[in-house]
Amino acid sequence: MTRLNNAPCGYLAFDDSNVLLDVNREGAAWLRRAPEELRGRPLSDLFGLSARMFFSAHVLPQLAEAGRAEEVYISLVCADGSDLPVLLSFARRNDGGAAINEAVFLPIRRRQVFERLLADAQIKEVRTTEDKDEGTADAQDVRANLELSERLAALGLLAAGVAHEINNPLTYVQGNLDILALDLAPLKDRVPELAEDLTALDEAQLGVRRIREMVAALRVLSRVSPNRRVPVELSEVVNVAVRLVRHEIMRKGRLEVDVASPNLRVMGDESRLGQVVMNLLLNAAQALESDRSAGNVVKVATHLDGDRALIDVLDNGPGVPAEIRKRIFDPFFTTKPVGVGTGLGLSICHQIVSSLGGMLTLEEAPTEGAHFRVSLPAA
């Protein structure tokens, strides 16, 4: 018997093979299908490409790890090919030894209306506090920033999905290269002509390992997880962020990493802390002047100061002018050119660190440049 068959919400159930086991009448009606038409079909039939990638990269790992995934915004595909934006909450239960994944969902038309009303309210507030001409420009900025935030979020989800999709074929490539290396190794001394080929094989294996490291770093930083705190090793957080931004920094100067402090842990979330470190490193790289790349340097270090675990990010760029130091953590405040920054990075980082019981501060740089410090209670 279908669960929640008379409930005013959609319901679906699927197994670990991602085959639909059940759909209630309300959910099937929203999808413009009959319940019996959906049972036995792959769950992926309800998703478009980007939604399928997001589901695989985010929802399934969280279901397996935490047993639930709440407030997931995604679009389902109706029978006529139209999109149905919905809010889903997933839970995993055991049914006679078999795992069953269940979800309830509602269309989010009301949420979209609310977001538009909220944007309009922000615009009206700006208009009442500024002159008419300035208010119009600021109103456009508010709407543009909201739209840009949505685009950035969509791009982040897409990047995470791409990383997940890359990982599977990459496994085959690495496996075949490893087998080839094992087969050719005994011939190395007997067939000198193979030396150049074996060198090329070693380089290919190294390249694959670097790609896998990048994919792993992307998946860590884009992981959707509950708001919980677990012991996190700061050196791992920094190393993951460094792998993702090293190329950007090396284009502008030199990168110095000092995470020698052993077992320096905090209670937090690895992906959210990684986002903070990555953002601080990118800001440091963007502050460097291209015409003096030989002397440019970005430093990141972790160390223990009493009962506080510290992450320091320093650069020797032009620094932060005194007149704007008090505003740098304000939302949408940026000194970067149009198209380079949104003004949200430092504000979001400040919120993340504060939510973990820590502080993000702009310190006095020892010489020139900027010095940002993340201070968290040591675990």
Helices and strands as residue ranges (DSSP letters): E 10-14, E 20-23, H 25-30, H 35-38, G 43-46, H 49-54, I 55-59, H 60-66, E 68-77, E 83-95, E 98-107, H 109-129, H 132-184, G 185-187, G 192-194, H 195-221, E 230-233, H 234-250, E 254-258, E 265-268, H 270-287, G 290-292, E 297-305, E 308-315, G 322-327, H 345-355, E 359-363, E 370-377
